[in-house]
Each structure stands twice: as structure tokens, then as C-alpha cells.
Amino acid sequence: MSDVSFDSKIAEREAGFGDYFALLKPRVMSLVVFTAFVGLLAAPNAVHPMIAFASILFIAVGGGASGALNMWWDADIDRVMKRTKNRPIPSGKVDADDALAIGLTLSAMAVIMLALAANLLAGFMLAFTIFFYVVIYSMWLKRSTPQNIVIGGAAGAFPPVIGWVVATGSMSIEPWLMFALVFMWTPPHFWALALFMRSDYDDAGVPMLTVTHGRRSTRNHILGYTVVLAILAIGTAFTSIGGPIYFLVALVLNLLFLKGAFDIWRRDEDASETDNFAVERSFFKLSLLYLFLHFGAILAEALLRPYGYGGWAWL
């Protein structure tokens, strides 16, 4: 009887498929997959469907591997933060050594297979992206500077560049415009989160801008970055990856985003705490939709062109 009870307790602690899948940060992976897919289809070169599918799959695996390695490294602070304490490692569902092994194995597999399926430059770019996210951001920047999310945001901005390189085997200005869009979006997105989750970063000792410089400075930074982001995002409409569809989407979204950033900027802490940071939470939710719709518009421009859509030439 006691043996059965003991075995059942062991079974309860064993990680299931869902726990290992959560280790790969599926929500972050979905953004990686989508932006890489847009980068691939926005490129001027056609890619065989099987090569495209395999490439996106290996980019997704590489993104998941980065998530696993990030969770392995950050397990100590994840245990402290309310937002992350239920992740697979701090909750005890996945062993840290297993997470490290999974992350390293998937990283090597993704890089090698992408290089074989697409080209060596794409494989190198994926390897550099994993290195940047795990070593430069997670191991170095995150715990050492309030500019962590600014510089570290580059890791999340590389996937559309990788997608473009899969299709073309080379670099050009267009993928770097998509890179810049994600790069400039990342700070206001995460700083809005930090405004209403500041206690988490305080408790974990992570030098987020809200911790080192306070919420007032963070509000100023959000507004400043959003202004630059809006100029960049709307300006992209007049490049080869833009067009009237993208322009309309970017114009509406950036007016809303600028209004949200301004509303955050003019808030004081008493007002924010009274309504539980409602404005900041609303801005954060909008930021999730913001990036998806911008890249969706770039995708729409790319998909319509083979069917006679002329972009700005139609007007």
C-alpha cells in the first residue's frame, strides 16, 4: 500500500509534455515564428514550400531552445517573481539540468538543420540570435543595467531578418526595417509591464528602469520611444515592404499608441495606484496587438502583389 502511494506521488511530480512545451516559451515562440514568416514572404525571392516550412520550423525550435536556456539561467529569480513562479523549473515540474540539456540540444539541432535546409548565413544568424538572447541578454544585461531590455530587445528583433535571409541568402535594408520595428517596440512594451509589475523586479533584484530610475523616468522613456517608433513605423509604409494597406494600419495603430503613451506620461502614481494601473495595463495589451497588426499588414502587402496589387502605384 505504501509503495503504491509513494509511486503515485512520484508520478505526480513527473513532468508531462505540457511542462516541457512551456519550457520553450510558446507565446514568445509564436512571435518569433510569425515575424520570421513575414520576413520570408516579404522577400523578393520565391522559396519552395518545403524549404519554407522546414526553415520556419527550425527557427521556431531555435526560439524555443532560447526560451529553455533562459528559464534555466533565470530559475533563481523566476522563483521570486509572481509572474514567473509557476514556470516549469521554479514550480519543480522540470529539473534545471534537464532544461539545460534540452536547450543546448535543440539549439544545436535548429542551427545545423536551418543551415542545411536554407543556407549557411541563415544558420549563422539563428546561432547568433540564440547566443545574443541567452548570453548577452539573459546572463549579462538583464541583471547588470537598466538598459537591459533596450539592448536585449535585439534578440527578439532578429527573426524577420533570418526569414529574409532564408529566402535571399543575403542582407538588404528591408529586413532591417522590420528589425527596427521590433527593436523600438520592445522597450515601451516591457516598460509598461514593469510599471504595474515593479514589485516583482524589486524583489528579484533585476535593475529594470522602474527600479533604478523610478516610474516617472520610465513614463518619460515610454513616451520618447513611442514617438520614435511611430515615425519609424509610419515611414516604413513608403518603402518596398510597405504600401497603402500598411500605411492605413500603421497610421491608426500609431495614433492609438501615441495617445496611450501620452496618457501614461501624464499620469501620477496616486492616480495609477487608485485604479490599479488601468491605463498602463491597457497600453500593454495594445502593444501586443500593435506588433502583430504591423507585421500582418506587411504580410498582406507581400501576398497581394503576385495577384496584380500595385501598392502605391495604384493611387
N, C-alpha and C positions, 0 to 999 in steps of 0.2 A: 504493500500500500504506500509506504513511504517512498519507494523507488519510483512509483508511478507519479506521485506528487512532485518529486524532485525533477523527473523528466519533463513534466508539463511546465514547470517554472523555467527550465532551460529553453524549451520551445518558445515560450512567451518572449524570451529575450533575444531569440534569433532574428536576425534581420531578414525581411522579406524583400521582394522585388521592388516594392514601392519605396522602401527605405534607401536602397541603392540608387534608385532613379532620382529620389530627392537630393541625393548627394551631388548630382550633376547640375543642380540649379536649373530645373526645366524652364522656369519663366525667363531667366536670363538667356538660356539656350534658344528659346523661341525668338527672342530679339536678334540674336546672332544669326540664326537661320534666315529670318526674314530679310534683314539688311544685306546679307551676303547674296541671297536670291535676287534681290533687286539690283545689286551691283552687277551680277552676272547677266541678267536680262537687259539691263540698260546699256551694256557694252555693244559696240557696233558689230562684233563678230558673232555669228551663229555658233552654237555649241550643240553637239549631238546630245539628244535627251538622256542617254545612259551616262554619258560623261558628266552632264549637268547634275543628274540625280546623285551619282557617286560622289561628286565633289561637294555638294551641299551636305550630304550625309557625313562625310569626313570632317567638314568644317563644324558641323553640329557636334560630332564626337570630340573634336578638339576643344570646343567651347565647354562641353560637359566635363572634360578632363580638367580644364582650368578651374571649374567650379569645385570639383572634388579636392584638388590640391589647395585651393583657397580655404575650404572648410577644414582640411587637415591642419593647416597652419594657424587658422583663427579659432580653433576649438576652445582655447582658453578664454578668449573674450566673448565668444558666442554663448558660453555658459552664463555670463554675467548679464547680457543684454536680453531684455524681454522679447524683442523682435526675433531673436535668433536662438533662444534657449531650447527650442523644440526641434532644432535641426538634428540630423541623424547621429552625429558624433556626441554633442553635449547631452543629448537625451539618452545616450547609452545604447542606441539601436545598432550603430555601426562602429567597429573598432577603428581607432585612428590609424593604426598600421595598415589595416585593410584599405582605408580611404587613400592613403599614400600610394599603396601598390596599384590600386585601380587608376588613380590619376596619372601615374607615371606610365603605366601600360597603355592606357587609352591615348595619352599624348603621343607616344612613340608610334603607335599604330596609325593615328589620324594623320600625322605629318608624313610618314612614309607612303601611306596609301594615297594621300592627296597629290603628292609629288608624282606618283606613278600614274594616277588617273588623269591628272591635268598637266602640270608642268612643274619644274623644279622651283621656279620663282614663287608659285602659289604655295608649295610645301614650305619654303623658307619663310614666307610671310606668316603662315599659320604657326610655325615654330616660334617665330619672334613674338607673335601675339600672346602665345601661352607663356613664354618667358617674361614678357612685359607685365602681364597680369599677376603672375604668381610671384616673381622675384622683385621686379621694380615697384609694383603697387603694393601687393599684399605683405611682402617681407620687409620692404624698406619704407616707402612713402606713407602708408596707412598709419603707422604708429610714430612717425617722426616729424610730420609737417602738416599744418592746416591746408596746404596746397595739395594734399593727398588726392582728393577727388578731381582736382583740376588737371594735374599731370596724369594721374592714373586713368582718367577718362579716355585716354588714347587707346587703351586696351579694348574697350567696347566699340571704338570707332573704326578699327581695322577691318572687320568682316566685309563691308561693301567693297573695300579695296581688294581684298582677297578674291571676292566673287568676280570683280572686273578682271583681275589677273588670270583667273581660271579661263576666262573667255578669250583674252587677248594675248596673254603671255608677256605683257608689258605694262608700263605705267603711263598715265596721262593726267591732265588736270581734273577731268570729270570725277574719277573715284575719290580724289582728294577733296572735292567739294562735298561729297557725301560724308567723307571722314570728318570734315569740319563741322557739318551739321550735327552729327552725333557728339563730337567733341565739345562744342559750345553748348549743347543742350544738357550735357551731363551735370555741370555744376549747379545750375538753378534747380534741376530735378532733385538732386540729392540734398542740396541745402534746404529746400522746402521740407523735405522729410526730416532733416536734422532739427529744424525749428520746433517741431512738435514731438521729436524723439530725443531731445537733448539729454535727458537724464540717462538714457542708455549709453551714450558716448561718454558722459561724465563718469558713470560707474565703471566702464570698461577702460578708461584712460586713453581713449582714442582722440587725438588732437583735431577733431573736426572744428571748422571755423566757428561754430556756435560756442564751442568750449573755450577756444583760445582767444577769440575776439568779441564774443558775445552776440546776442541776437540782433542788436541794432546794426552792427557791422555786416552781419550775414544778410540782412534785409537790403542794405545798400548794394552788396555784391550781387544779389539776385537780380535787382533792377538793372545794374550795369551790364551784366552778362546777357540778360534778356534783350536789351536794346541792340547789342552787337549781334546776337543770334537772329533777331528779326531782320536786320539789314542783310545778313548773310543768306538767310532762308529765302527772302523775297527776291534778292538779287540772283539766286540760282535759277529762278524762272526764266532768265534771259540768257541761259547757257544752253549747250546742246542737249543736256538731260532734262531741261525744263520745257515750258510751253504754257499755253493759256489755261489748261486744266490745272497744272501745278500752281500757276500764278494765283488763280482764284482760291484754291485750297490754302496756299501759304498766306495769302492776304488775310483771309478770315481768321485762320488759326493764330497768326502772329498779332493781330489786333486783340484777340481774346487773351493771348499770353502776356502781351504788354499790359493790358488792363489788370490782369491777375498779379503781375509783378509790382505794378504801381500800388495796388490795394495792399499788398504785403508790405511794401516800403513805408506807407504812411501809417501803418498800424503801430500802436504801442503795446507793451507787454501786458498791461492790465486788460486791455480790450481782447487780446488774443487768449489770455487765460480764462477770461469770463465765458467765452463761447467755445473753449477747448480747441483753439487754433482752427476754427472752421474755414477761414479764408486760406490758410496755409495748406490745409488738407485738400481743399478744393483745387488749389493750384497744382498740387502734387498729382492728383487724379487727372487733371487736364494735361499735365506733362506726359503721362503715359499715352494718351490719345494723340498728342501732338506729333510725336516721332513716327508713330505708326501711320498716320494720315499723310505726313510729308512723303514718306517712302512709298506709300500706296499711290500717291499722285505721280511720283517718278516712274513707278511701275506702269501705271495707266498710260502715260506718255509713250513709254517704250513699247507696250503691247499693241497700241493703236497704229503705230507708224507703218507696220507692214501691210495694213489694210487701207492705205491711202490717206491716213490722217496727216495733215501737213503742218501741225503745230502753229507757230506764229505766221507761217506762210498763208494760212487760211484767212487771216484777218486783213 
